[in-house]
Amino acid sequence: MKRKRLLATVAALALMISVISGCSGSGDKSSTADSSDKNKVNITVWLTPQWKGVLDASEKGADYDSFFKYAAQKFKAQYKKYDANVKVEVIAADQRDQLLNVNLSGGTPPDIFFESIFPMGDYVHRGAMVPIDDIIDEKAKSDIAQSYWDASTFGGKTYFYPFEHNPGTLVYNADMFKAAGLEKYVGKENEIKTWSLDEYQEILDGLKNDLPKDKYSNAYPMGLFALNNQGDTWNLAYLRMFGNKFFDDQGNVILNDQNGAKAAAWLKKIYDGGYTNPGAESVSSNDTNAMFQNQQLAISFTNPVLFNNSKISMKDGKSPKFDIRLANIPSESGDPLAFTYVVGASVFQSGDAKRVEVAKDFVKFFSSDPELVKSSKNGIPVRSSVVKQFEGTNPLFAAYDADSKYMFNFTGSVPGYSQLREVLYPALQALYTGEESPEEVVEDYQKNANRVIGENKKNSIIFNP
């Protein structure tokens, strides 16, 4: 019996050693410099699904990794510093943080991550990424608007290379505008219309009072939502409508001033006045989008993905057909409020100088190569040069590009932004239910938000170099 137990123990130990050796070997092959040839460097690129194909989803065999596989081949063919190999892995968006945290804890982060910037900022504050200012030249700076660089910057250093973006705007039903006698406020088909705040109030009044009830029963002028953190960027924009900057230079929330309270009071006024859907505190952004598609709202929120999906749904007969157009979020100053989700590449700190060097070189290559940057047309290009190439077939590209000068950095590049999102919607719920006054809402939100930021600042390399 003892002999059998001993043999079983030895076998188990042998199996464990085999598994550990196998795992170690796999890691070395995929992400480290090859010790047998000092000229070989292997790096890994992770990305969440962005677009299929290199230039277009219609390409044969198009998939989410097509662009980076093609870019890797092109990079390797011209790269002289090392024999570089690039492994590409597509990561599900809902698994991003779990996989990153596991690999960071194990000392095996990806070398490059291509993703929207706003969920990645906390990794900058944790010290997991390296600055990439050394690979950004003046040509890139002049071709990409400053607002996109601002979203990529933390503590005065650039950590992301902008490639494409996904801007947020308002969307409106032009047929409902015309039915309410508001033709003069309807923009062109490929225009992002800008209204003053006074004009916007006239629009809301017209939609509320003059929209034919027999044709548009149970319809409201504008959509509001506060059920959860989704779509929070539009709510952040509304709170800036009267000039509040939201963040100070030290990364603290400063909503609790006259302008912040005025914005909250405006939201409460249009809500109580019947200009919006009822029950905003229990309505999600998805609910609001569905109401707009069913012509229960004249004005809602959108981005290019939602906007195109709405058009496709109409074309396929899945939702009612109507004239759908874009507008900017108005402000008291007259300048529109614009924001966007910038998508680009970051380089993680692997601890291997060669891998970091090759990763930076690859990021610069695919983010600036004249052929490869054309793929940004699958989203909205950040480069003005690409906009000019494709504005003939994609006229809205020019309109989005013109909005770049009005864009604000909605995250403020502050630590803990993902947690900060959880503070906003309870404050809005308290506003809409009347539990708190507008002044109390902005005061309590600022206090709770700065508590979150303060806790995260303690572990931020940006605030604690």
PyMOL commands that set and color helices and strands:
alter all, ss='L'
color gray80, all
select helices_A, chain A and resi 2-31+66-78+93-105+121-125+133-135+138-143+146-151+174-179+183-185+197-210+232-238+258-272+280-282+285-293+304-315+353-368+372-378+384-390+396-406+417-433+438-457
alter helices_A, ss='H'
color red, helices_A
select strands_A, chain A and resi 40-47+83-90+112-116+153-154+157-158+161-173+192-193+220-222+297-302+324-327+339-347+380-381
alter strands_A, ss='S'
color yellow, strands_A
deselect
rebuild
show_as cartoon
